[in-house]
Amino acid sequence: MTGALLTADQVARLLGVPTSWVYEQSRRGLIPTVTLGRYRRYRSEAIDEWIEEREARASARKARDQPSAAG
């Protein structure tokens, strides 16, 4: 394993969201989480990849929703 494991508070600061949001996304399985007993941690590389996936989806959606110039 490479990279640091982050706490929910660190991930929340990174994303600019409340810590409760990070925990909720973890419970729903929507954000990559490492469970260590009762503790949740977040691998920094996995969070970076997760962010990139969301950016790619948003870009694809934006491109799809724009009217065609040939139209």
For each residue, the residues with C-beta under 8 A, 3 or more apart:
1: 43
2: 45
3: 43 44 45
4: 43 44
5: 34 41 42 43 44
6: 10 11 14 41 42 43 44 47
7: 10 11 41 42
8: 11 12 19 22 23 26 40 42
9: 12 13 19
10: 6 7 13 14 42
11: 6 7 8 14 15 22 31 42 47
12: 8 9 15 16 17 18 19 21 22
13: 9 10 16
14: 6 10 11 47
15: 11 12 22 51
16: 12 13
17: 12 21 22
18: 12 21 22
19: 8 9 12 22 23
20: 23 24
21: 12 17 18 24 25
22: 8 11 12 15 17 18 19 25 26 31 42
23: 8 19 20 26 27 40
24: 20 21 27 28
25: 21 22 28 30 31
26: 8 22 23 29 30 31 33 40
27: 23 24
28: 24 25
29: 26 33
30: 25 26
31: 11 22 25 26 42 47 50
32: 42 43 46 47 49 50
33: 26 29 40 41 42
34: 5 40 41 42 43
35: 39 40 41
36: 39 40 41
37:
38:
39: 35 36
40: 8 23 26 33 34 35 36
41: 5 6 7 33 34 35 36
42: 5 6 7 8 10 11 22 31 32 33 34 46 47
43: 1 3 4 5 6 32 34 46 47
44: 3 4 5 6 47 48
45: 2 3 48 49
46: 32 42 43 49 50
47: 6 11 14 31 32 42 43 44 50 51
48: 44 45 51 52
49: 32 45 46 52 53
50: 31 32 46 47 53 54
51: 15 47 48 54 55
52: 48 49 55 56
53: 49 50 56 57
54: 50 51 57 58
55: 51 52 58 59
56: 52 53 59 60
57: 53 54 60 61
58: 54 55 61 62
59: 55 56 62 63
60: 56 57 63 64
61: 57 58 64 65
62: 58 59 65 66
63: 59 60 66
64: 60 61
65: 61 62
66: 62 63
67: 71
68: 71
69:
70:
71: 67 68
